[in-house]
Amino acid sequence: MCAVSEHDLYYRVAERSLIAQGYNIQFYNSTKSGCKTDSGLERIKHLLENNPSIKCIFITLGINDAIQQIPLNQIYNNLEQMIIY
């Protein structure tokens, strides 16, 4: 297993890049290890309801669903609901 430092996580790299381009932006990581799309959907709803200033969310869920052989259509539907929400 390869551990990535906090500095090199994708959202930190994106944050630094956007700040360097002059954007006033701050990223928050609400990742939970082992999370699947069903629980991610509930977290996104809660996150957006309690933080109306959020303008953008990176969704990086689905691999744990695939590992646990969740049906692809269920993964797709959960991700779609996150995007619609």
NORGI-V186697 format. One record per pair of residues at least 6 apart in sequence whose C-alpha atoms are under 6 Angstrom apart, sorted by the first residue. I is the first residue (numbers start at 1). J is the second residue. Records with the same first field share a line. If there is no record, write none. Layout:
I=J, J
This chain:
36=64, 65
37=61, 62, 78
41=82
